[in-house]
Amino acid sequence: MTFAGFDLAPELRDLRDLMARFVREQIVPAERAAGAEAKELPGGVLGELRAKARAAGLWCLEAPQEYGGGGLGAFEMAVLHEEACKHKFAFPHAGGGVFGHSPPVVLYQGSESLIERFVRPTVEHGWTSFTAIAESDGGTDPARAIRTTAVRKGDSYVLTGRKMWITNADRAHYGVIYARTSAGISAFAVETSSAGFRTRPIPVIRDHWPTEVVLDDVVVPAENLIGDEGAGLSLAAGWLVRGRLGYAARAVGIAAEAIRLATEWAIDRETFGAVLASRQSVQWAIADAQISVNAARWLTWEAAWRHDAGEDARLAAAMAKLFATEMAYKTVDAMMQILGGMGVARELPLEHWLRDLRVARLVEGSSEALRMQVARKVIGPAVSGKKADRPA
Ligand SMILES: Cc1cc2nc3c(=O)[nH]c(=O)nc-3n(C[C@H](O)[C@H](O)[C@H](O)COP(=O)(O)OP(=O)(O)OC[C@H]3O[C@@H](n4cnc5c(N)ncnc54)[C@H](O)[C@@H]3O)c2cc1C
């Protein structure tokens, strides 16, 4: 028995290099041209780049092949996400949406009709969607906090309530909304054109603002229920590993790019008669950052590899997401210091990344929720405060 090694398969290396080239040659120049004040790629430019990404074979790579996507596994996506995020508007979507959006994976467990109405068009037409779990009473423990209700009336469900902090609900065709039914939390596909559906932007630290979603007796066909009534949170749990690995890999990519930018600067910038790169404090900051990036990458790759191998990778993915997002936040901050005033200037992407990464430490499993998960595994039942029974 032997370890297969850290080398990537030649086809994956080629795809990674293609992605890196596309980001460097297409997305980064488009972001620069959009100007320092831009908060996202202008619509026309986004459309042009999407067409180019499709033509290059970089479209909806994560969605299953049977629905028109690339069908890539978690490990392949971890490698690609890292490269796809070495640019300014990398959150909440790699490439700023240039590479299309994979449908919410819970929909793959929906009926054939839901696949036809939502999944296939998302890949084919590049639709945006949203996922609405959080409410004003709390996002960390949705099983307790969800108050939105879905009541069965004949062939329909009537959804009533408010969702908080929902990304993309103001620009999506549809979303998956988690609501309380008589059997427990259930998931529904809901079109944003439905009567009684409205959104309100919530200004936050990051440029891509989330929304409050108001559901005023929104009527959806009963077939929009995904899976069984009461199965909503277990369906959502199925997405946790891939979602968290996406965050981890993107954080690794951004941190690596921040190091590259700061290193280029340190090699060139002179103070007190010598380049910054000759100062030990600068060298150590860069060295420590590089070691952290490598550590985060191995955690991410290991979790992705375990997931693809069919193992339960929830704990590994929690560790990777926690470590990588916190590491990237610290790394971008440290690299900003080396860049001086340029580090915080909007001309460079670091200040944008710092704001995005601040949010990344809260969403898709907050750092505290992930630490609780790891602690439960390491410490065991004593985390609940009970002293372990010892044999007499
Ligand atoms: C920009 C943005 C975009 C978002 N997009 C979406 C989206 O698209 N869809 C969606 O459903 N949600 C979304 N969210 C919601 C996000 O998932 C929640 O904000 C997150 O889960 C935390 O929930 P909360 O804000 O209600 O904080 P709370 O649950 O009230 O927790 C407050 C703080 O306490 C910590 N905490 C909680 N319990 C414990 C404990 N036992 N011990 C120690 N610390 C604890 C939490 O980690 C957090 O830091 C988004 C949030 C933001 C800010």
The ligand as an SDF file (V2000), in Angstrom:
LIG
                    3D

 53 58  0  0  0  0  0  0  0  0999 V2000
  -23.3900   38.8680    3.5450 C   0  0  0  0  0  0  0  0  0  0  0  0
  -24.1610   37.6800    4.0230 C   0  0  0  0  0  0  0  0  0  0  0  0
  -24.7170   36.8060    3.0970 C   0  0  0  0  0  0  0  0  0  0  0  0
  -25.4890   35.7160    3.5310 C   0  0  0  0  0  0  0  0  0  0  0  0
  -26.0940   34.9000    2.6010 N   0  0  0  0  0  0  0  0  0  0  0  0
  -26.9730   33.9470    3.0350 C   0  0  0  0  0  0  0  0  0  0  0  0
  -27.7480   33.1840    2.0970 C   0  0  0  0  0  0  0  0  0  0  0  0
  -27.6240   33.3400    0.8760 O   0  0  0  0  0  0  0  0  0  0  0  0
  -28.6470   32.2780    2.5790 N   0  0  0  0  0  0  0  0  0  0  0  0
  -28.8270   32.0770    3.9280 C   0  0  0  0  0  0  0  0  0  0  0  0
  -29.6570   31.2670    4.3060 O   0  0  0  0  0  0  0  0  0  0  0  0
  -28.0960   32.7780    4.8290 N   0  0  0  0  0  0  0  0  0  0  0  0
  -27.1920   33.7040    4.4220 C   0  0  0  0  0  0  0  0  0  0  0  0
  -26.4750   34.4310    5.3430 N   0  0  0  0  0  0  0  0  0  0  0  0
  -26.7250   34.1940    6.7700 C   0  0  0  0  0  0  0  0  0  0  0  0
  -25.5610   33.5570    7.4800 C   0  0  0  0  0  0  0  0  0  0  0  0
  -25.5020   32.1990    7.1690 O   0  0  0  0  0  0  0  0  0  0  0  0
  -25.7810   33.8370    8.9770 C   0  0  0  0  0  0  0  0  0  0  0  0
  -25.5120   35.2100    9.1810 O   0  0  0  0  0  0  0  0  0  0  0  0
  -24.8970   32.9970    9.8260 C   0  0  0  0  0  0  0  0  0  0  0  0
  -25.3500   31.6710    9.7760 O   0  0  0  0  0  0  0  0  0  0  0  0
  -24.9270   33.4830   11.2760 C   0  0  0  0  0  0  0  0  0  0  0  0
  -26.2610   33.6030   11.7060 O   0  0  0  0  0  0  0  0  0  0  0  0
  -26.7430   34.9260   12.4710 P   0  0  0  0  0  0  0  0  0  0  0  0
  -26.2630   36.1000   11.7200 O   0  0  0  0  0  0  0  0  0  0  0  0
  -28.1900   34.8140   12.7210 O   0  0  0  0  0  0  0  0  0  0  0  0
  -25.9680   34.8770   13.8460 O   0  0  0  0  0  0  0  0  0  0  0  0
  -26.3860   34.0630   15.1500 P   0  0  0  0  0  0  0  0  0  0  0  0
  -26.8370   32.6910   14.8000 O   0  0  0  0  0  0  0  0  0  0  0  0
  -27.2760   34.9060   15.9730 O   0  0  0  0  0  0  0  0  0  0  0  0
  -24.9600   33.9890   15.8600 O   0  0  0  0  0  0  0  0  0  0  0  0
  -24.2580   35.1860   16.2650 C   0  0  0  0  0  0  0  0  0  0  0  0
  -22.7860   34.8640   16.4910 C   0  0  0  0  0  0  0  0  0  0  0  0
  -22.6730   33.9280   17.5610 O   0  0  0  0  0  0  0  0  0  0  0  0
  -21.9530   32.7930   17.1290 C   0  0  0  0  0  0  0  0  0  0  0  0
  -22.5210   31.6470   17.8350 N   0  0  0  0  0  0  0  0  0  0  0  0
  -23.7210   31.0530   17.6300 C   0  0  0  0  0  0  0  0  0  0  0  0
  -23.8990   30.0460   18.4860 N   0  0  0  0  0  0  0  0  0  0  0  0
  -22.7840   29.9880   19.2640 C   0  0  0  0  0  0  0  0  0  0  0  0
  -22.3510   29.1460   20.3400 C   0  0  0  0  0  0  0  0  0  0  0  0
  -23.1130   28.1350   20.7710 N   0  0  0  0  0  0  0  0  0  0  0  0
  -21.1420   29.3870   20.9020 N   0  0  0  0  0  0  0  0  0  0  0  0
  -20.3580   30.4020   20.4630 C   0  0  0  0  0  0  0  0  0  0  0  0
  -20.7050   31.2250   19.4500 N   0  0  0  0  0  0  0  0  0  0  0  0
  -21.9020   31.0170   18.8560 C   0  0  0  0  0  0  0  0  0  0  0  0
  -22.1520   32.7300   15.6260 C   0  0  0  0  0  0  0  0  0  0  0  0
  -21.1070   32.0210   14.9850 O   0  0  0  0  0  0  0  0  0  0  0  0
  -22.1200   34.2110   15.2830 C   0  0  0  0  0  0  0  0  0  0  0  0
  -20.7800   34.6490   15.1810 O   0  0  0  0  0  0  0  0  0  0  0  0
  -25.6700   35.4930    4.9250 C   0  0  0  0  0  0  0  0  0  0  0  0
  -25.0810   36.3680    5.8610 C   0  0  0  0  0  0  0  0  0  0  0  0
  -24.3440   37.4410    5.4210 C   0  0  0  0  0  0  0  0  0  0  0  0
  -23.7460   38.3640    6.4560 C   0  0  0  0  0  0  0  0  0  0  0  0
  1  2  1  0
  2  3  1  0
  2 52  2  0
  3  4  2  0
  4  5  1  0
  4 50  1  0
  5  6  2  0
  6  7  1  0
  6 13  1  0
  7  8  2  0
  7  9  1  0
  9 10  1  0
 10 11  2  0
 10 12  1  0
 12 13  2  0
 13 14  1  0
 14 15  1  0
 14 50  1  0
 15 16  1  0
 16 17  1  0
 16 18  1  0
 18 19  1  0
 18 20  1  0
 20 21  1  0
 20 22  1  0
 22 23  1  0
 23 24  1  0
 24 25  2  0
 24 26  1  0
 24 27  1  0
 27 28  1  0
 28 29  2  0
 28 30  1  0
 28 31  1  0
 31 32  1  0
 32 33  1  0
 33 34  1  0
 33 48  1  0
 34 35  1  0
 35 36  1  0
 35 46  1  0
 36 37  1  0
 36 45  1  0
 37 38  2  0
 38 39  1  0
 39 40  1  0
 39 45  2  0
 40 41  1  0
 40 42  2  0
 42 43  1  0
 43 44  2  0
 44 45  1  0
 46 47  1  0
 46 48  1  0
 48 49  1  0
 50 51  2  0
 51 52  1  0
 52 53  1  0
M  END
$$$$
